[in-house]
Amino acid sequence: MNFLRGIFLVAVFFVLTSLAYSQSLSDIQNLKVDDLSDAQIEQLVRRAEANGLTTSQLEALARERGMPALEASKLSKRISDLQMSASPQGTLQGAGEGRSINGQLQPDMFDSLRRSDPYYDLTPKQKKIFGYKLFHNRQLDFSPSLNIPTPQSYVIGAGDQLLVDVYGASQQSYDLEVSPEGRVFVPNVGPLQVGGSTIEAATVRVKTALSRIYSGLSGSNPNTFVQLRLGNIRSIKVSMVGELTKPGTYTLPSFATVFNGLYAAGGPNENGAFRKIQVYRDSKLVSTVDIYEFLSRGIQDSNITLQDNDVVIVPPVEKRVEISGPVRREGLFEVKGDESLEDLYVYTGGFTSQAYRDRVTVRRIENNQRKVVDVPASEFGSFSLKDGDEILIGEALERFSNRVQVTGSVHRPGEYSLEEGEFTVKSLLEKAQGVRPEAFLTRATLYRTSDDLTLAAEPLDLQGILNGTVEDVVLKNEDLLFVPSRYDIQEEYYVKISGEVNYPGTYPFAREMTIGDLIIRSGGLLESASNSSIEIARRVRDSSSGKIAEISTISIDPSLQLTEEEKNQRLQPFDHVFIRRSPGYEKEQLVSIRGEVTYPGDFAISGANERISDVINRAGGLTQFAYPKGASLVRRTVYYKGLTEEEWREKTLQEIKDNLSPENNRTINEAEELLYSRIDQKLAQHEKERILKERAKEKELLFRGLESEQDTLLLDSAINQVRIKEQDLVGIDLEKIMQNPGSEEDLFLQEGDIIQIPKELQTVRVVGEVLLPTTTRFDKDNSLRNYISKAGGFTEGARKSKTYVIYANGDAKRTHNFLGLNFYPSLEPGAEIVVPLKPTKNRMNAAAWIGLASSLATLGILVERLIN
């Protein structure tokens, strides 16, 4: 185990020491995570993954190797920040960029960061240095433009191509190249010295030389002219030395400026100066470049054009300070010796609106220890900065100096300014455009903030203040006036209605409301509703009487016209109205007759005493092919889940809508269109209520332990299928029923009954434990054993004594045993013989027999002792 652990530590050592960017990491204990760029962190993570390490393992093993706990924590945080940068929502998708699997950062995360961050290769410190990003922005290009007019101040050097155009009375062009000695050879003129001259001076020399052969170039009225321009420009070599990212000698176009050279050399490094970049030419200082002037004011007068063999020196930074807090641009800034805080704010972009501007705090190192200096705003222009100063900008206090607030039942709640002079509660309400009609003026509350920031509450009589009968209250800073609503301090009034209405439920109470108003509000009465004996249950407000509710009854007009009785019995809050079902109302109940009757189909039950024989007679009686003995009755059980009345009404409405739909029917008239629209709205309302009920039921089931409350019998699926059947087959003897109508055999009909009358049956079916389950022709002379023989006989697992017969009408008979003999039931056409399987018996093993013998022996000994 220790051997494997040692291998792991060695692997981590190689991971950390193999990084070779800006510094060596072989000395882990001295590693500074803040000095690593995102690119270096990426390489570290990639090498760790290549060795099979996750980020958490990398942190743990780095600590074991000697990395300080603080630096190891920083390393973990840097990796976590990269992960969050690739996935701003903090949820890392498996297929998206920025994936993290088992603690390992995937390469596509680094790819996305590299594409989105132009300063991906910079360390956090480098990103903070003002001006550092200028030369590291991959989207910024400092290459000089060559498609510009020839500058007249351009100094000609060896390798330049000069194009001379003569035009006017004479036409001629010359293509001249400057020799290493600085001369050009003009045909018919000879060599001319132009090296080291500007374009303007060289033009004068060329014109003077060409006037020897073109007389029109000279004189007081010339007719020939000359123009000198550059063709291909030469390259120059410039030495970039000092505190640069990539110092060296660079070959640049002769149009290149100091900024072009700095960009080619990667700009100043972390220790390089940005405000004192020196350009030497022929060992003389010709320019000092201040990059801050360019970044803050756009001034680049010192950004001169470089010449061959120029030397650009970036000295070390002499004075750098850090500024943090609510300024437009935080970071590290280089300052010159005579610059103050006020000059520094130019480069930071100034204070933000949240800044505290009256004073700043400066931390500095003085006499080998740290100290804090408070600088008031009056000294910003004179306070001198030192190298290493940390300038901390405070934030404005989260307090208001002149704010009062009003909330609650006013027309315009919110914040208001505390005006000078006396600003009172009444003045505040006037600013808020008064109180709302439902405002509770008897008592409002004024919340005040004390000097020690504790909260105090003062009750107010707003009615008296507004009427002038109570002295007004002068407001103070941070006062909050709360005007309650009368509805906030009382229970919401409602009334309920149940029973035979379209939309039973709870409705808002309205003054002077009657029962008829509530019925109309709930969608009106159903056809089954009774307009008499309507009960009203009213809350009892005196509990000492022992009453729970006051019950009263009332009758209303069937057409809902307002009667004197209804007018004199207005509803009160929390009343519950019950609409009863009409005693004589019954909706139609249907039975179905199938098979051999003259008119099969659905029939409505005419009365509660209607029997099977009655409805068969209504169906025209049995046909000549009917087999009465095989008739059966299918009846619903108590587990039948039929449509509720609400679902039945919804189904009826849906059928009406489907028949009115223009897609399925003829063009409908205006009355039908209105009916279609009403039904559509009602169905939409039903659907909405159904969804709400389903959601409530799902929520209830979610928070209730279903297993503990279920009937244990329901958990057995086999018993379930038998017990919770929605329909059962009832055996009937239709022959006796038709011969003796009204007898006990002639059952009363119930809704949903299905009477099935088959044609004459001629077969018998054998199923169960026989060799060949089959259906065979019925023969009245054959017994049950004959039919078993036709099916191949019993199997070895058949339980012969329990064989039973199911007749066509649903009745069943079993086999009887007497003195060891089996007496099988008789058969009829359409019968089904069922041979069940013998139950499986568990044989006792040797251990069980020994245990039984031991128990019997013990019992025998006990009996013997009792007898003795």
Secondary structure by P-SEA (a helix, b strand, c coil): caaaaaaaaaaaaaaaaacccccccccccccccccccaaaaaaaaaaaaaacccaaaaaaaaaaacccaaaaaaaaaaaaaaaaaaccccccccccccccccccccaaaaaaaaaacccccccccccccccccccccccccccccccccccccccccccbbbbbbbbcccccccccccccccccccccccccccccccaaaaaaaaaaaacccccccccccccbbbbbbbcbbbbbbbbbbcccccccbbbbcccccaaaaaaaaccccccccccbbbbbccccccccccaaaaacccccccccccccbbbbbbccccbbbbbbcccccccbbbbcccccaaaaaaaaccccccccccbbbbbbbcccccbbbbbccccccccccccbbbbbbbbccccccbbbbbbcccccccccccccccccaaaaaaaaccccccccccbbbbbbbccccbbbbbbbaaaaaaaccbbbbbbccbbbbbbbbccccccccbbbbbcccccbbbbbbbccccaaaaaaaacccccccccccbbbbbbbccccccccbbbbbbcccccccccaaaaacccccbbbbbbbcccccccbbbbbbccccccccccccccccccaaaaaaaacccccccccccbbbbbbccccccccaaaaaaaaaaaaaaaacccccccccaaaaaaaaaaaaaaaaaaaaaaaaaaaaaaaaaacccccccccccccaaaaaaccccbbbbbbcaaaaaaccccccccccccbbbbbbbcccccccccccccccbbbbbbccccaaaaaaaacccccccccccbbbbccccbbbbbbbcccbbbbbbbccbbbbbbbbccbbbbbcaaaaaaaaaaaaaaaaaaaaaac
